[in-house]
Amino acid sequence: GKLTFMQTAIGHLETSFPLLHALATRWRGKTLLCAAFFLLAMQWGVFTTVLLKTEDYILPQGSVVGGDFTVFHEAAKAALTDPAELYGFKTLNARLAETFPAYEDDFRLGWLYPPAMYFLTAPFAGLNYYSAYILWVSIGIFGFLAAGRMIWKTPQIMLFLVACPAVFQTVITGQTGLMTAGVFALAAWSPDRRPIIAGLAAAALTVKPQLGLLLPIAYLACGAWRAFFIAAAGTIIVHLSAYGVFGHDTFIAFVDAAAMQGSHLAGDIFPYAKLTSIYGFAATAGLPKQMALLLQIMVTLGLCLFIWRVWRRVKSPELRFASLATASAIAVPYLFYYELPLVVLGLLALAKYGKENGWLSGEGLALGALWIAPMMMPGMPAPSLPVTSLAAIAAFALILRRIYRIPSVYAYL
């Protein structure tokens, strides 16, 4: 009965609206390309128009161009002068207020990265703010697209990646999401066959350590011992070097700042709706913070076991990467919406696998919905629906559904 109804509906659509029928069926690929072109032009057209109306780095709506990049540029200037002081909340925000006097609100920003992050920001110290921001964004986009091409070399894919709203959200916030997604891809794409590249990338990723929680489990599960030990040695070298350059006081200041942020995470005014995690979902939904944290711990432990078993049983690099990328987005409590480019790369790997091995029912539609979903993020300050975490969870569920179709994995799980 359902099949007959669907056939009748499709037949009616073809008869009454032939153009819509063609767009939804025979011209699906061209339709998607046109949609990507339109979205790309709309996003960047609006952004360019808004930038042209800025005065003293202040956008018409009152925020600073680049958003969080203000902190990274300040970190660049502080790298070799007073790196420890920048971890002080009042010190940082006083410096930002001095740099951007036209900004009428309080910044309320913090510098929470390990001291090794100064190695990345320091080269931008000699550039003015606009030049540094453009270079920062350009490096991020290039790295992200290079990672996408490593996963799937089809030229049209580059358009879908650069037009993705998750990319645009990361660009306008001036955050690290594009860079970290690219480095993560180097670390997680076939580490058993590319151990040196993967290990070095994993070591570099420790400047944002929460992203790499599941990487060692994946390495050990697939027998990538060389990548594991290279990553371990590289991590030690990177952070010992940072200790030698930036000093003991800087590391103490970082630990204090991280502890303070942890206490904020358990408070009532934290922007939980902007988090990708299970913790963010539960806190936004109104669960007590202790219960939300307990739920996060349980899910994280389950994800560790899941990645171990998938990376031992599954041989496809696409499914391995997709499972690790999407699981990493929900495995730690503190991860914001501007890290969703990592999830986008995971979905790209799934799309390649589906193209080569056949699509599951509704899989293509779900991928399209998740591709467009970041346009609605981060949403209102206190939305009743945690859109960000729901999208990240849905992406993982889509990968989980595909992996459960593999008989050996299904039996083992």
RAZIRA-V94512 format. One record per residue. RES is the residue in one small letter. PHI is phi in radians with two decimals (* if undefined). OMEGA is omega as a letter, one per 30 degrees, with the letter a starting at -180 (999 if undefined). D_FIRST is the distance of its C-alpha to the first C-alpha in Angstrom with 2 decimals. Layout:
res-><RES,RES>
phi-><PHI,PHI>
omega-><OMEGA,OMEGA>
d_first-><D_FIRST,D_FIRST>
This chain:
res-><g,k,l,t,f,m,q,t,a,i,g,h,l,e,t,s,f,p,l,l,h,a,l,a,t,r,w,r,g,k,t,l,l,c,a,a,f,f,l,l,a,m,q,w,g,v,f,t,t,v,l,l,k,t,e,d,y,i,l,p,q,g,s,v,v,g,g,d,f,t,v,f,h,e,a,a,k,a,a,l,t,d,p,a,e,l,y,g,f,k,t,l,n,a,r,l,a,e,t,f,p,a,y,e,d,d,f,r,l,g,w,l,y,p,p,a,m,y,f,l,t,a,p,f,a,g,l,n,y,y,s,a,y,i,l,w,v,s,i,g,i,f,g,f,l,a,a,g,r,m,i,w,k,t,p,q,i,m,l,f,l,v,a,c,p,a,v,f,q,t,v,i,t,g,q,t,g,l,m,t,a,g,v,f,a,l,a,a,w,s,p,d,r,r,p,i,i,a,g,l,a,a,a,a,l,t,v,k,p,q,l,g,l,l,l,p,i,a,y,l,a,c,g,a,w,r,a,f,f,i,a,a,a,g,t,i,i,v,h,l,s,a,y,g,v,f,g,h,d,t,f,i,a,f,v,d,a,a,a,m,q,g,s,h,l,a,g,d,i,f,p,y,a,k,l,t,s,i,y,g,f,a,a,t,a,g,l,p,k,q,m,a,l,l,l,q,i,m,v,t,l,g,l,c,l,f,i,w,r,v,w,r,r,v,k,s,p,e,l,r,f,a,s,l,a,t,a,s,a,i,a,v,p,y,l,f,y,y,e,l,p,l,v,v,l,g,l,l,a,l,a,k,y,g,k,e,n,g,w,l,s,g,e,g,l,a,l,g,a,l,w,i,a,p,m,m,m,p,g,m,p,a,p,s,l,p,v,t,s,l,a,a,i,a,a,f,a,l,i,l,r,r,i,y,r,i,p,s,v,y,a,y,l>
phi-><*,-1.12,-1.12,-1.10,-1.11,-1.12,-1.09,-1.11,-1.12,-1.15,-1.08,-1.14,-1.09,-1.16,-1.30,-1.50,-2.32,-1.07,-1.19,-1.08,-1.09,-1.15,-1.12,-1.49,-2.18,-1.16,-1.84,-1.01,-1.09,-1.16,-1.11,-1.13,-1.10,-1.11,-1.11,-1.15,-1.04,-1.10,-1.14,-1.08,-1.11,-1.15,-1.08,-1.31,-1.14,-1.12,-1.09,-1.11,-1.07,-1.15,-1.07,-1.17,-1.74,-1.35,-2.36,0.95,1.21,-1.82,-1.28,-0.95,-1.41,1.84,-1.55,-1.53,-0.97,1.53,0.94,-1.19,-1.13,-0.95,-1.24,-1.14,-1.22,-1.15,-1.14,-1.07,-1.25,-1.54,-0.94,-1.95,-2.01,-2.48,-1.10,-1.20,-1.15,-1.15,-1.24,-1.27,-1.01,-1.18,-1.10,-1.05,-1.23,-1.18,-1.17,-1.14,-1.11,-1.26,-1.28,-2.13,-1.14,-1.36,-1.31,-1.59,-1.84,-1.43,-1.25,0.96,-2.02,-2.34,-1.84,-2.11,-1.50,-1.03,-0.95,-1.05,-1.12,-1.07,-1.06,-1.38,-1.43,-0.93,-1.09,-1.55,-1.12,-1.43,-1.77,-1.21,-1.04,-1.08,-1.11,-1.13,-1.13,-1.09,-1.15,-1.02,-1.14,-1.10,-1.08,-1.08,-1.13,-1.06,-1.11,-1.14,-1.18,-1.10,-1.14,-1.08,-1.19,-1.12,-1.34,-2.57,-1.49,-1.09,-1.01,-1.09,-1.10,-1.04,-1.12,-1.12,-1.23,-1.25,-1.52,-1.13,-1.01,-1.09,-1.16,-1.09,-1.07,-1.21,-1.12,-1.24,-1.50,1.16,-1.62,-1.65,-0.97,-1.25,-1.12,-1.16,-1.11,-1.12,-1.16,-1.04,-1.08,-1.10,-1.32,-1.88,-1.61,0.89,-1.15,-1.28,-1.77,-2.28,-1.15,-1.21,-1.06,-1.10,-1.12,-1.15,-1.13,-1.09,-1.14,-1.13,-1.20,-1.24,-1.21,-2.27,-1.09,-1.15,-1.28,-1.76,-0.98,-1.60,-1.06,-1.05,-1.13,-1.10,-1.05,-1.17,-1.13,-1.65,1.37,-1.48,-1.16,-1.09,-1.07,-1.08,-1.28,-1.12,-1.09,-1.11,-1.15,-1.10,-1.10,-1.08,-1.12,-1.04,-1.42,-1.18,-1.09,-1.09,-1.10,-1.18,-1.42,-1.78,1.60,-1.11,-1.08,-1.16,-1.17,-1.11,-1.11,-1.12,-1.06,-1.13,-1.16,-1.14,-1.14,-1.13,-1.14,-1.08,-1.20,-1.13,-1.10,-1.65,-1.49,-1.74,-1.91,-1.22,-1.34,-1.06,-1.15,-1.56,-1.51,-1.55,-1.47,-1.06,-1.04,-1.09,-1.08,-1.16,-1.18,-1.14,-1.29,1.79,-1.20,-0.99,-1.07,-1.13,-1.19,-1.10,-1.18,-1.08,-1.10,-1.08,-1.08,-1.10,-1.15,-1.07,-1.09,-1.11,-1.19,-1.05,-1.14,-1.07,-1.11,-1.00,-1.29,-1.12,-1.26,-1.50,-1.69,-1.56,-1.72,-1.16,-1.12,-1.14,-1.26,-1.05,-1.14,-1.04,-1.13,-1.24,-1.14,-1.29,-1.16,-1.12,-1.25,-2.04,-1.49,-2.18,-1.22,-1.86,-2.67,-1.69,-1.04,-1.32,-1.65,-1.16,-0.93,-1.09,-1.13,-1.04,-1.14,-1.10,-1.19,-1.08,-1.10,-1.13,-1.08,-1.10,-1.11,-1.13,-1.10,-1.52,-2.09,1.70,-1.54,-1.42,-1.06,1.36,-1.17,-1.10,-1.11,-1.12,-1.07,-1.09,-1.13,-1.26,-1.14,-1.56,-0.97,-1.07,-1.10,-1.61,-1.88,-1.41,1.53,-1.22,-0.98,-2.43,-1.26,-1.35,-1.96,-1.33,-1.04,-1.09,-1.19,-1.09,-1.14,-1.13,-1.16,-1.10,-1.09,-1.11,-1.08,-1.14,-1.17,-1.04,-1.06,-1.16,-1.16,-1.19,-1.42,-1.49,-0.97,-1.14,-1.24,-1.02,-1.16,-1.31,-1.26>
omega-><l,l,l,l,a,l,l,a,l,l,l,l,a,a,a,a,a,a,l,l,l,l,a,a,a,a,a,a,l,l,l,l,l,l,l,l,a,a,l,a,a,a,a,l,l,a,l,l,l,l,a,a,a,l,a,l,a,l,a,a,l,l,a,l,l,l,a,l,l,a,a,l,l,l,l,a,a,a,a,l,a,a,a,a,a,l,l,a,a,a,a,a,l,l,l,l,l,a,a,a,a,l,a,a,l,a,a,l,l,l,a,a,l,a,l,l,l,l,a,a,a,a,a,a,a,a,l,a,a,a,l,a,l,l,l,a,a,l,l,a,l,l,l,l,l,l,l,l,l,a,a,a,l,a,a,a,l,l,a,l,a,l,a,l,l,l,a,l,l,l,a,l,l,a,a,a,a,l,a,l,l,l,l,l,l,a,a,a,l,a,l,l,a,a,a,l,a,a,l,l,l,l,l,a,a,l,l,a,a,l,a,a,a,a,a,l,l,a,a,a,a,l,l,a,a,l,a,a,l,l,a,a,l,l,l,a,a,a,l,l,l,l,a,a,a,l,a,a,l,l,l,l,l,l,l,a,l,l,l,l,l,l,l,a,l,a,a,a,l,a,a,a,l,a,l,a,l,l,l,l,a,a,l,l,l,l,l,a,l,l,l,l,l,l,l,a,a,l,a,l,l,l,l,l,a,a,l,a,l,a,l,a,a,l,a,l,l,a,l,a,a,l,a,a,a,l,a,a,a,a,a,a,a,l,a,a,a,l,a,l,l,l,l,l,l,l,l,l,l,l,l,l,l,l,a,a,a,a,l,a,l,a,l,l,l,l,l,l,l,l,a,a,a,l,a,a,f,l,a,a,a,a,l,a,a,a,a,a,l,l,l,l,l,l,l,l,l,l,a,l,a,a,l,l,l,a,a,l,a,a,a,l,999>
d_first-><0.00,3.80,5.43,5.15,6.18,8.65,9.91,10.57,12.27,14.26,15.25,16.45,18.33,19.96,21.05,22.30,23.52,24.40,26.76,24.36,21.81,24.73,25.94,22.67,22.13,25.06,27.77,26.56,29.86,31.99,30.12,30.82,34.42,34.88,33.53,35.96,38.83,38.14,38.01,41.13,43.04,42.06,43.06,46.28,47.17,47.05,48.92,51.61,52.04,52.48,54.94,57.06,57.49,58.76,62.32,64.11,60.89,59.21,55.89,55.50,53.44,56.32,55.24,57.05,55.85,54.29,53.85,54.41,56.27,59.24,59.60,59.37,62.01,64.21,63.78,64.92,68.12,68.72,68.11,71.77,73.49,72.10,68.81,69.21,69.71,66.41,64.56,66.20,63.76,66.52,68.21,65.13,64.15,67.76,67.85,64.61,66.02,69.13,67.23,64.97,67.25,65.10,62.24,62.58,60.51,61.06,59.45,58.55,57.85,58.87,59.79,58.04,58.00,60.20,63.53,62.36,60.20,63.48,63.70,60.68,61.78,65.51,65.34,64.00,67.11,69.05,66.42,66.09,62.95,61.02,61.92,61.03,57.65,56.75,57.87,55.98,52.72,53.32,53.96,50.81,48.59,50.29,49.86,46.21,45.45,47.56,45.51,42.28,43.76,44.78,41.18,39.64,41.99,39.66,41.61,38.70,38.09,41.37,40.06,37.06,39.48,42.15,39.71,38.00,38.78,39.87,42.68,43.67,43.82,46.13,48.29,48.95,49.80,52.17,50.93,50.89,47.13,47.14,50.22,49.08,45.66,47.52,49.94,47.20,45.47,48.79,49.18,45.70,44.90,45.97,49.00,49.66,50.28,51.89,53.84,56.59,54.40,51.95,54.78,56.68,53.60,52.85,56.46,56.21,53.06,55.15,56.35,53.01,52.86,49.73,47.60,48.95,48.40,45.93,47.66,50.24,47.59,45.67,48.94,49.99,46.61,46.54,50.25,51.33,54.72,56.64,54.35,54.67,58.47,58.80,56.69,58.83,62.07,60.96,60.00,63.42,65.19,63.31,63.98,67.52,68.25,66.94,69.14,72.13,71.59,70.47,72.29,71.89,71.72,68.65,66.73,67.84,66.77,63.32,62.87,63.98,61.60,58.64,59.55,59.76,56.33,54.98,56.36,54.75,51.38,51.73,52.77,51.01,51.41,49.97,47.13,44.50,41.62,42.98,42.66,39.99,40.58,39.15,42.41,41.75,38.28,39.70,42.78,40.90,38.61,41.82,42.43,46.14,47.54,48.61,45.13,43.65,46.22,45.52,41.80,42.79,45.09,42.48,39.93,42.70,43.70,40.13,39.91,43.20,41.87,38.61,40.59,43.00,40.37,38.28,41.43,42.60,39.42,37.81,39.70,37.80,40.05,37.07,35.33,38.70,39.64,36.32,36.43,40.07,39.84,36.99,38.42,41.82,40.57,39.67,42.29,45.22,45.55,47.48,45.55,44.85,42.20,44.50,43.98,40.31,41.27,41.41,37.73,37.03,38.76,36.71,33.47,35.07,35.64,32.01,30.95,33.37,32.03,28.42,29.62,31.47,29.12,25.62,23.60,21.42,18.14,19.32,22.92,24.15,22.91,24.59,27.74,27.88,27.59,30.32,32.43,32.56,32.76,36.59,37.06,36.48,39.11,41.33,40.37,42.35,45.22,43.45,39.69,37.56,34.99,36.50,34.83,37.13,36.64,32.88,32.68,34.91,32.99,29.63,31.30,32.49,29.12,27.62,30.40,30.01,26.35,27.43,30.42,28.58,26.69,30.10,30.55,34.30,34.05,31.24,33.34,36.45,35.08>
